Amino acid sequence: MMKTPIIILALLAFLGCGNRNTQNIPNTQDTQNDPEPEYTLEENIGMMLLVGFRGTELDYDKNIEIISALRDYHVGSVILFDYDVPTGTRGRNIQSAEQLKRLCKQLRAFNDELIIGIDQEGGYVSRLSTRYGFPAIPSAQKCAVMGADSVRFYANLTGQMLEELGINLDFAPVADVNVNPKCPVIGGIERSFSADPKVVRQYCLIWSQELANHHVISCWKHFPGHGSATGDTHKGLVDVSATWQPKELEPYRIDGENLHVSPPLGWNVPGMVMTAHVINRQLDPSGLPASLSPKITSYLRDTLGFEGVIITDDLAMGAIVSQYSFEKAIRMAVLAGADLLCLSNNGGTYDVNMVPRAVKVIKQMVENGEVTEERIRQSAERVRHCQ
């Protein structure tokens, strides 16, 4: 029988993860002694959204949807891509280091504590690739083969690069155990550190610690484990019920120590954990994708004791859009207990009204009594204080 796992916790300081923003330009007055502000429902809903957009610079004529998202809907997080899926072209947000640094500065003019995220794992998943002049970062698998010192070196290089650009969230490291080396989206493209969950945990901790040294939030993914999958959730439903193994939870716990009560100095954990779109009937017999499953979210939050931000995998992926409408997916993710909804706007289509649509759904949920305003506030506060 599996022991009750305890989530790894830590005493690390990342950058602040959110700030009230009701003006185009952040207030530069000294607010050190001001009381903690009260936030409106609309501001708290905005903090629950992480959104993607098109543009390599902010232009009021060309980028009104992201400007409106930040200014009018109080969106607290954005995600950057190099490749635009709907058009099949590169250069969506990234052209060079100088351009990207400029873009991040423009984004922060609306909110100086905006979370700016990117998928920068190394290897196949490198939005900051050599084609744009960035240094090559090996895949997790290649780093692991070279050993802990190499993992630390490349994690530090990644953190330094992100800090210099103004990016403060990395959707890494991958905490998936390499159960199926042929998994098309994990083992098959070298995204897992190892088939040994202890090695995965060790190297995830190293990666997160090095990011933290550069004030970058880490996000471990994809809970409760994607490494045994035989399919690709970008394309459609993936069921791991028959292939998933309990050891895939090992990276998210340390046996024998209640770190929830007394975390030792030097340990590090993610500010966020991303839930996968996989179906895992071993943990939720209903067959809901983990990202939309109250039972699996509760396992992470209540059984494992994770107190940080729970973020969904991209809700534009095939596993979700093939089964649920946009509005239903938003509603189910909120009801499942997600704190942050990943809305890349980088799936089959690009929707300029994505943010107002998402805000409308969540606001109606509060008005209809499906979810309490306090629950929305709790999620927003986790995002604001995810260091």
N, C-alpha and C positions, 0 to 999 in steps of 0.2 A: 504494500500500500504506500502511495507516495506521501512523503512528509508535507505538512503545510508549508508552502514557500513564503518567504518574507522578502519584500522588494528591497533592493539596495537603495540606501539613502545617503546623502552627503552634505557636507558643509562647504559649498563652493559658491562663489559670487560671480554671477554672469551680469551682463548689462540688464538694466530694467527692461521690462517687457511690455510696457504700455503706459500711456499718459493721456489724460483728458485733453481733447483738442477740439475747440469750437471756433478757431480762427484759421485763416489760411496760413499765417506765419505764427510759429510757436511763441508764446510769451517769454521774453528773455529776462524779466524781472526776477529778483531773488525771491524764491518761494520756500526757502529752507524751513522757515518757522510757520508756514501756513498749515492749517489743519488738513487732514486727509479729505479730499474733495468727495462730494456725493455725485454719483453718476446717474444719468437718466436711463430709462429702459432702452432707448434707442442707442445710446453710447455703449451699453453693455452688450447689446445684440451685435453691434459692429465689431466688438472685440472678439466675438466668436467666429469671425470670418477671416480666412486666409485666401486671398484672391490673386489670380493671374490676369495679365493684361498685355496688350501689344504696345510696343514703343521703346525706342532706345533713348529717348529724352521726352520730357513732359512738354507738351504743346497743347494749349487750350483749344486749338482748332481740331487737333488729331486725337487727343487722349482724354476727351472730356469724361469718359466713363470711369477711368481710374481717378481722375481729379475729383469727380463727384463722389466716388466711393470713399475717398479719404476725407474730403471736406464736408460732405453733406450726410454721409452714412457712418462716419466715424470708424471705418474699417481699420483694424489695428495690425494687420499682417498682410504681406504680399509675398508672392513667389515668382522667381525669375526663371526664364527659360532661354535657351539659345535657339531651339527649334520650334517652329509653329506648325502644329499637326494639321489644322484644317487646310492650310495653304501648301504644306509640304515644303516650306522654305526656311532657311536659317536666318539668324539675325533678329529674332523676335525682340529680345531685350539686350542682347550681348553682341558687341562688335570688337571691343578692345578694353583694356584695363582702364584707360583714362576716360573713355566714354561711360563705362559702367560705374566708375567712381562718381562721375558727374550725375548720372541718373539717381544713384542712391542719395546723393546730397539733395537733389530736387525733391525726391520722395519725402525726405525727412523735414523739408520745409513745412510740410503739413502736420507732421507729428514727430518731434525730435526723439521719441522713443519707439518709433515704428519698428516692428519686427520685419526684417527683410530676409527671406529664406531662399535657399537654393539646394538642389541635389548635387552635392559634390562629394561623392564616395571615393572617387578614383577609378581608374580602369574604364570600363564601358560606360558607367554613369558618371560623367564629368561634364557638367555644363560649362565649366571654365576649362576649355580644352586648349591644346597646343595650337589649333587653327586660329585662335584669337590671341595668341602670344603668351598664354599662361604655361607654367611648368607642368610637365607630365607627372601625374600621380598614379602609381601602380594600383591595380585592383586589390581588394581586401585579401584575396587568396594569394596573390604574389607577395604582398607585404608580409603575410603570415609565414610563408615559406622562408623568407629572409630573417624572420625572428622578431622578437619584441622591440629591439632597438630600432629596426626599420619601421615598424608600425608607429613607434613614437616619433621618429624623424619625419615621416610623411604626414602624420597627424598634425605635428607642429607646423610644418610647411603649409598645410591646408589652413590651419587657424590663422597663421600670419597673413596669408594671402587674403582671406575673407575679411579680417580686421582692417587691412589697408584699404579694401574696396568699400567698406561700410556695411558689409553683410554680417548679420548677427545671429543667424540660425542656419545650421547645416542639417539637412535631412540625412544624417549619418550618425553613428555607424549602423551597418546592417547586423542585427543580432540574430539573424536566422542561422540555424544549424544546417550544415550541408548534408542532410539526410539523403537527398536524391541528387547526385552530382549532375544528372541530366536535366534537372529542373530548368525550363527555358528562361526563367527570369531571375534565378538565383545561382545555383551551382553551375549551370551551363554557361554563364557569363562571368563567373569568378567573383560573385558579390559576397560570398560567405567566407569568413576567416577560416572555418574548420568544420569537420564532422564531429569534433569533440566539443561539447557545450562549455566545458571549463575553459578551453582555449578561446572560444568565442567571447565568453564573459570577460576574460582577462584583457583581450585586445580591444573590446568595446570600452572597457574602463579606461584604458590607456588613451584611446582616441578621444573620448569625452573629456578627459583631464587636460589633454593638450589643447583642445578647443576652448575649454574654460579659461586657460591661461591667456587666451587672446579675446576673452569676453564674447565668445561665440557659444550659443546654446546648442546642445546636441539633441537629436531625436532618434531614439532607437526604434528599429522597425524590423519585421512587420508582425506584431503580436496577433495571435498566439503562436506564430510560426508559419513561414511560407516555404521553408527549405525542403519539405517533402512533397511539394506539389508537382503535378505532371502537366499542368496547364498554365495559362497566362491570363491573369485577371484584367489586363489591359483589353483583352479581346472578348472575354465573357466569363460566365460562372466557372469557378474552380472549387471542387470538393476535395478536401484533404482528409475526410473522415476515416478512410481506410488506410491512409499512409502516414498520418501524423503520429508522432511519438511523444510521450510525456517529457522526454529529455529536451524537447524544443522549448520548454519553459525555463530550463536551467539558467540561461544567461540572465534572466530577470530576478534571480534570487541568490542568496548565499546561505547555505545550510549552517545551523548551529549558532548563529548570532542574530540577536534581535536588533538589527541596525535601525529599525523604525524608532526605537527608544534612545539609543546611544550610538550614533554613527561615529566611527573612528576617523580622526583627521587623515586626509589623504585619499579617502575613497571618493569616487565620483559616480554620478548617475546622470541619466538624461533629464533635461528640463521637460522633455516630452517623450511620449511613447505613441507610435502610430499603429493603429489597428488595421489589419489586412481585410481585403474583401473576400477571403476564403471562407467556405462553409466548413465547419468543424463540428460534426454531430457528437463527437466525444465530449465536447464542452458545452454544446448547445444542441440538444436533440431536435429543436424546431427547424433547423436548417437555414437560419438566417445568416447572411455574411457577418463575419466578426465585427465589422465596422458598424453594422446596424443592429447588433445583438445586445440587448440589455444584460443578458446572462454573462456574456463574455466580458463586456465592459465592467460588470460588477465583480467578476473574478479578478480582473486586474486591479480594480480600485479597492475592493473589500477583502478578498482573500490574500492577494499579494501585498496589499497595503500601499499601493502607489498613490502619492498625493500630488503629483505633478499634472501637467497638461496631457489629456488624452485627445489626440488628433486623428481624424479619419484619414485613410488613404484617399487619393483623389476621387471625388465623387463624379468626375467626368469619364471614369474608366468603364470599359465595356461590361464588366461584371455588374455594375450598378445601372447604367443607362439602358441596358438590354432588358432589365426587369422592372425598373421603377421610373416614374416621371421625376422630373427635377424637384417638384414640390414635395412629392412623397418621400424622396430620398432625404431631403432636408429634414422633414418632420421625423422620419425614423431615426436619423442620426442623433437628433436632439433627444428624442425619447430614449435612445439607447444609452445616453449619458456622455456623449462626446462633448468636450469643451471647445474644440476648434474644428471647424469644417473646412476641408481642403477643397477649394473651388478653383481649379486651375484655369478654367475657360480655355483649355487646350486639348479638347477631345475632338469629336467629329465636326462640331460647329463652334462658332464664336458668337456669344450672346452679349450685346452691349447693355442689356437690361438685367444681367445676371444678379448683381448685388441688390437692386431694389426688389427683385422677385424673392430672393432669399430672406431679406429683412421682413418683407410682407408676411411670408409664411411663419416665421418665428414670432412676430408680433401677434398674429392671429392666434397662434397656439397659446400665448399668454392670455389674450382676451377671452378665448374659449375655455380656459381652465385646464387645458391639456398639460401645461407645464407652468410652474409658478415663476413669478418675477424673481423670487429669491434664488431659485435654481439657476436662472440666467445670470444673476449677479455673481453667484459662486464660480461659475465657469469663467466669466469675464475676469474675476479677481485672480484665478489661477493663471490665466494668460498674462495678466499685468505683472504678476510676481513669479514668473516661471524660472527665475534664476535659482 
